[in-house]
Amino acid sequence: MASRQVKQTGKNDDDITALCGDWGRASKQQAIQDIEGGTHNYWVQVPGTDKVDVVVMPADANRGKYLRTDPDKTPSNNLDNLPDC
Protein backbone atom coordinates (compact mmCIF):
# COMPACT_ATOMS: atom_id res chain seq x y z
CA MET A 1 0.00 0.00 0.00
CA ALA A 2 1.35 3.38 -0.99
CA SER A 3 0.84 6.33 1.32
CA ARG A 4 -0.10 9.54 -0.48
CA GLN A 5 0.00 13.01 1.03
CA VAL A 6 -2.83 15.21 -0.22
CA LYS A 7 -1.78 18.82 -0.75
CA GLN A 8 -4.63 20.05 -2.95
CA THR A 9 -8.20 19.08 -3.78
CA GLY A 10 -10.65 19.45 -6.62
CA LYS A 11 -14.00 20.82 -5.49
CA ASN A 12 -17.52 21.18 -6.85
CA ASP A 13 -19.92 22.93 -4.49
CA ASP A 14 -19.73 20.92 -1.25
CA ASP A 15 -18.14 17.85 -2.82
CA ILE A 16 -14.48 16.87 -3.09
CA THR A 17 -13.98 15.68 -6.69
CA ALA A 18 -10.23 14.92 -6.67
CA LEU A 19 -7.22 14.51 -4.40
CA CYS A 20 -3.85 15.85 -5.59
CA GLY A 21 -0.25 15.75 -4.40
CA ASP A 22 3.33 15.28 -5.57
CA TRP A 23 2.29 11.77 -6.69
CA GLY A 24 -0.32 13.13 -9.17
CA ARG A 25 -4.11 13.31 -9.13
CA ALA A 26 -6.83 10.82 -8.17
CA SER A 27 -10.50 11.38 -8.93
CA LYS A 28 -12.99 11.00 -6.10
CA GLN A 29 -14.07 7.62 -7.47
CA GLN A 30 -10.47 6.40 -7.78
CA ALA A 31 -9.56 7.57 -4.27
CA ILE A 32 -12.60 5.80 -2.81
CA GLN A 33 -11.62 2.59 -4.63
CA ASP A 34 -8.00 2.96 -3.46
CA ILE A 35 -8.97 3.47 0.19
CA GLU A 36 -11.64 0.77 0.32
CA GLY A 37 -9.48 -1.71 -1.59
CA GLY A 38 -6.35 -1.01 0.45
CA THR A 39 -4.34 0.04 -2.62
CA HIS A 40 -3.41 3.48 -1.26
CA ASN A 41 -4.07 5.51 1.83
CA TYR A 42 -4.36 9.28 1.63
CA TRP A 43 -3.53 11.79 4.35
CA VAL A 44 -3.20 15.52 4.97
CA GLN A 45 -0.64 17.37 7.03
CA VAL A 46 -0.26 21.11 6.84
CA PRO A 47 2.52 22.91 8.76
CA GLY A 48 1.87 23.01 12.48
CA THR A 49 -0.71 20.19 12.48
CA ASP A 50 -0.78 16.46 13.03
CA LYS A 51 -1.26 14.09 10.14
CA VAL A 52 -4.92 13.19 9.52
CA ASP A 53 -6.20 10.40 7.30
CA VAL A 54 -8.65 10.84 4.45
CA VAL A 55 -11.60 8.50 5.00
CA VAL A 56 -14.57 7.34 2.95
CA MET A 57 -17.92 8.24 4.43
CA PRO A 58 -20.88 5.97 3.65
CA ALA A 59 -23.61 7.00 1.28
CA ASP A 60 -26.68 8.58 2.81
CA ALA A 61 -30.11 9.57 1.51
CA ASN A 62 -28.81 12.83 0.02
CA ARG A 63 -25.58 11.74 -1.66
CA GLY A 64 -23.28 8.86 -2.44
CA LYS A 65 -20.03 8.03 -0.70
CA TYR A 66 -17.76 11.00 -0.07
CA LEU A 67 -14.27 11.84 1.17
CA ARG A 68 -13.29 13.76 4.28
CA THR A 69 -10.46 13.94 6.80
CA ASP A 70 -10.70 12.51 10.28
CA PRO A 71 -12.11 15.30 12.46
CA ASP A 72 -9.70 17.20 14.67
CA LYS A 73 -9.39 20.69 16.10
CA THR A 74 -7.56 22.13 13.08
CA PRO A 75 -9.72 23.34 10.17
CA SER A 76 -6.67 24.09 7.98
CA ASN A 77 -6.23 20.39 7.21
CA ASN A 78 -9.83 19.87 6.09
CA LEU A 79 -10.13 18.88 2.43
CA ASP A 80 -12.36 21.88 1.69
CA ASN A 81 -9.67 24.25 2.97
CA LEU A 82 -6.78 22.93 0.86
CA PRO A 83 -5.77 24.80 -2.31
CA ASP A 84 -7.44 23.82 -5.58
CA CYS A 85 -5.79 21.38 -7.96
N, C-alpha and C positions, 0 to 999 in steps of 0.2 A: 504494500500500500504506500503510495506516495503522499506526502504531506504538502499541501499547497497553501501558501500565505495569500490571502485576498487583500489587495491594496486598493481596488476600485470595483465599482459595481455598475451594471446597466440597470436602469429604472424605467418603469412605465406606470405612472400614477403611484399607487401604493404597493406595487409589485416589483420585486427584484427579478430582472430578466436575464442577468448574466453575472458571473463572477470573473474577475480579472486579476492578474498578477504577473510577476516576472516570467512565469511558466506559460502564459498565454491567456486564453479566454475560454470559458465554459458557459454554455447556455444554461438557463435554469433547469431545463429538462435533463441535460447531461450531468449537471452537478447533483441533482436528485438521484439519478441512476448511480453515479459514482459513490455517493455517500451510502445509499441503501445497499449497494452491492459490495461495499468494502474495497472498491478500486482505489479511491482517493479520499482523504479527509481534507477539509478546508477550514482555515482558521484566520482570525484577524488579530493583529496586535499593532496598535498605534503607539507612538512614543509616550511613555509615562503610564501605560496600562498593562494589565496582565493579558496573556493570550486567551482568547475565547473561541470556542469551536462554532462553526456554522452547522446548524442542525436542520433537518427536514421536519416541518410541522404537518400533521395529518390534514387531509381535506376536511372541510366542514360544509355546511349547507350553502355558504355564500361563495366559496372558491375551492379550487383544487389544492393540492399540496403546495407548500411554499417554503422559502428559505428564510432563516433568521439566525442571529447569533444567540448563544446562551445569555440570558439576562444577567447583568451585573450593574454596578453603580455608575458606569462610565458610558454616557451616550455617544462619545466620539468614536467608539468601536462598533456601533450599530451599522448594519449594512446600508441603511438609508442615508447615513451621514458620511459615507466614504465618497471620494471623488468619482465622477462619472468615467466610464471606460467606453 
